[in-house]
Amino acid sequence: MRYLIQQQNFSDLTLKRLFSLGNHYAVFDEQNNKIYTIDGTYRTLSVYNTNKTLVGFIKRSQATYDLPHSSAKIYLGGKYLGDVRTDGSVARKWIFDYNRWNIDRDFIDYDYVVRDAENEVIADAKRNPLGSRSEYTLSPCKEKDTLLLILL
């Protein structure tokens, strides 16, 4: 299963971050049905279902997530799941303490790989640099992980 995450208010061809101040995204399934809407603000990313009900959000605890050892809190269905934090290394690896997933990203933040504690791939997300909008393709190994992966 693959999902397309597409920016809805595209205004900057050189976006450095997937979710930055005031950006809005839509998530489409393989049949091109919109299944989630994502609203990103300076410190919060909120995910809504097709009924416009908030299903999850992530809130950064610091002004930017490029700082060493920065973190964010993840909530799914109103329940706090845990923190995702950087490991403080140059590689800027993220660690999700809820299930011990590691999120590796390339230097320019175009490609991400999510791995479990045993280093097995959970999902990958790749940016489409040739798209007319800022687009990512999310490929989770298990469909049940999709919403949680969108929040990460």
N, C-alpha and C positions, 0 to 999 in steps of 0.2 A: 504494500500500500504506500502510495506517495501522496503528499499534500503540498499544495502551492501556497506560499505565504507571499502576498502581493501588497505593496504599499498603495494606499488609496489617495493620498494627497501629495503626490510626488512633486517636489519643488527643487531638489538639489541633486545634481548628478554625482556629486562626490561625497555621499553620505558615508561617514566613518563608522557609524554604529547601526546595527539592525533596528534598534528601537531608540530613538532620541526624542528630544523635546517636541511635543505636539504631533508626532507621527501617528497615523492610523493605518492599520493593515487589515486585510481580510484573508481568511484561510479557506481554501477550496479543496474538496476531495477530488479523486480521480475522474469523477463524472462532472466536474466543474460546478458542483453545488457549493454555495457558501455555507460553511458549517460553524465558523467562529468569526468574530470581529475583535480586533485588538486595538486598544487605545493606549498609546505610550505618552507619558508626561515626563517631566524632569526626573522624578524619582520613583514613579510607579508605572507598572505595565499591567493593564486589566484586560481579561479575556471574557467575552460575552458570547452566549449561544445565539441561535437564530431567533429566539424569543426575547432577546435583549436582556437576559438575566445574567448577572455576574456569576461566572463559574470558577474563577480563580484570579489571583493577582500576585505579583511579586513587587516588593518594595525595598529599594536600596536604602541601606543604613548610612551611607556616606554620599557626598555630593557627586562623586564620580567613581566608576568602578575600575579605573586604571590605577588607583592608588594601591600600594602594597597592602595585602591583607584586608581588602574591603569585602563587604558582604551584603546580602539581601535576604529578606525573609519571604518564604513562599507559602501561600495559602491556596487551598483547593477545596471548593465546596464549603467555604466558611471555616475550614479546619486548618490550623497551622501545621505544616508538615516539617519544617526545618529551615535551615539556612543553606544558602549556596555562597561560597566564599572563594576568594583567590588564594592560591598557595604562596603568593609573594614572590614567585620566581619570575625571571625574565620571560619565560614562556607564557606567563599569565594563564595558567591552568586553573579551571574552576572545579570545586569539589562540592557536591550536594550531599550534605550529611544525613539526610533522610534515608537514603538507600545506598550511600557510598558510591554514587556515580561520579565519574570524572568527565569534565567537558574540556576537550582540547580544541584549540582554534589556531588557524594559521596566522601569520604575522599581520596581514591586512584585514583580518576578520571576515574573509569571504567563505571559508569552509570550516565546519565544526564537526567533531566526532565525539559522541557520547559513549563512554565505556562503563561497564560495571566494575565491581571490586576485583573480579577475576580477569579483568582486561578484555572481556568479550564486548563486541560492539552492540550497543543498544539502538543507536540511530546515527544518521549523519544528516547534515544540512549543508547545502551548497548554494552559493549565490550565482544567479544567472547574470553575468556581466554584460551580456548582449541584449537583455530585455529592455523594453521601453520604460519600465518602472523598476524600482528596487524589488527584486523577486528572489525568494529562496525556495528550494525544494527540500522538504523534510521527508526523510525515509526511515520511519521507525520499524524495528524488527517485530514488535508486538503492537497491535492496534490499541490495546488497553493503555499504553504509555503515551499516546499521542498528545493529550491535553497537558500532561505534565511536561512533556518535551517542548511544547509551544511556550510554556511559561519560562523555561530555561533559555 
